[in-house]
Amino acid sequence: MAKELSDFNKKLQTAMGMSKTSTPKITVNKLGEYLTTTSPKKQRSILETIKYPKDKKFMFTGYNDARTAIKDYVLNDFDEQILLDCISDYENKSDEERDNFTDSTIKALTIVLESNNLSDGNYTFLPYKGRNPKLIIEGVEVSIFPDFIVHSETSRGKYIGAAKIHISKSGHFGEEGGKYISSMIYKFADKHISSEDRLLRNTNCLSYDVFTDSLVDCPKSIVRRWEDIQAGCKNISAIWKSI
């Protein structure tokens, strides 16, 4: 029988970012990375990053400015000056202010600035103002938290969906990973995003990977991919306590 932790050790775990570890938790983007890597070492590293966020705090905050700038750029009718100003701020940092994310942040913003992927899709992007209810998949809490609500219109009707930005220089997941993520966004939107005059549409559920400039919408059929997602989450649940 496992020995119950003392109050001191419970407080120590909380201070180290190790509390509430009995329930596996992961973000949708990290799950996309997990599902598309074939390296067990990389998979474990992804889970360690999620389970002990205080040890890897820089990995979660490094691209905050870039994400904010990209969102503002999109929501302000693709105003390029927003990205240019953010790039200039990073280029003008002193040697003391520069860190491991300075050059890659400039690169990420430049990729978006030079891309037409988001602006040419006949989508209208709106801010997501909802909460962050989790998708529970095989015992794993998956955080979706979209960056945008996505509207579109055709001669057949009006549609709605959601989109998520992914910014990671080392954690690319390609088109297949984008399909996993957009499939989970679709499931999230089906449960938590509604509109009186718009229908949920798979092509309005999008994953945008900045460093590969890859915009991927949800496939028409997600049965096989959902089976993969469930299998991946089962594996996470099985090894979570050992991480």
BELJO-V804618 format. One line per field, one symbol per residue. phi: phi as a letter, one per 40 degrees, with the letter a starting at -180 (. if undefined). Layout:
phi->???
This chain:
phi->.cccccdcccccccccgbcfccbcbacccccccdcbcccdcccccccccccbcccbdcccbcbdccccccccdccbffccccccccccdcccccdcccbcbccccdccccdccccbdccccfbbcbccbccbccccbfgbcbccfdcacbbaabccibbaaabbcbbacbbcbgcccccccccccccccccbbbacbbccbcccbbbbcccbfbbbccccbbccccccccccccccdcbdccc
